[in-house]
């Protein structure tokens, strides 16, 4: 039984899980309480790749690669499930990518609700099962629901492959074909990475095909996760997906820090109230003790000053611990002088080349400096795009930004660039 309210989106269908009851709903507007929301992100792809890039730039390069391949003709957001440096210049990554407009619509819908909601990608659930179950060697986690089969192959330390296989319908022949596709994907992964997959872990849902309808020539043992008895729209069923969800933690959500804090804060509210009451009692007692002790110390000081005055010796100046206070004041001063995100946008707008569209802008504040990462495209012929890019760099340097890293790639009528900038806070 689920301990919290749960909403699941699979292939455009929304499900609400309350205890042992599962029901389909129209959309998220029907959910009025705090919940976890697990979604397959419509229009998304989930894959693994080896990218010629340092780990800190790999998401930018994945976006670039997907757009150049024609898989997305609009800005792309990349959710990273796992990445690891491979050799001196490459990175392995397991990710989910989807249109940025769609991604931010999910986040905005969550923020606009009165109740708290944490968003989790579907493949985070599959990856959680993989990390828990693959200690004995590579295995495949397969979540078959309706005419879809989402799968991930790997070990706790490396993800080799992920994909969504799709059938035309849910008829017996198509489902058999779907599992044959799963089998071929596993075999190809074994060949490509020189591994042997010995176990396949199916995850079940309310519309999963029963094992007696699966092809009889699958070459692995199917070690299904333990199912839980539930009722779907009044009918008894057994699903293992709810057990898989328990591998998630709040920190794995793609929701913002504020949403995570609000959700966890509500969960911890009863404990916080008790702790606050206890703290208040402790402070009250401490205050009474401190006031009594302070009065005794003041009396001792008055007596000491009287004795010192009588013998003509000046009283010693008390030592003040100022380092911490000074450091705090300096930090406040740095934050006050640091350019805001809006001011950074204004600086970019002053030298904005014609046809430039910002796809990613990040600002991080450190000790005495602000670091800016800008990834953008310019829809213009090469010469015009490059001249505009150079004007932007010159203008930013005049504004006090130092260009730490720059990459410029171009095609005939469109160019992209990545800038990492740093500006000191004076």
Order of alpha helices (4+ residues) and beta strands (2+ residues): beta-beta-beta-beta-beta-alpha-beta-beta-alpha-beta-alpha-beta-beta-beta-alpha-beta-beta-beta-beta-alpha-alpha-alpha-alpha-alpha-beta-beta-alpha-beta-beta
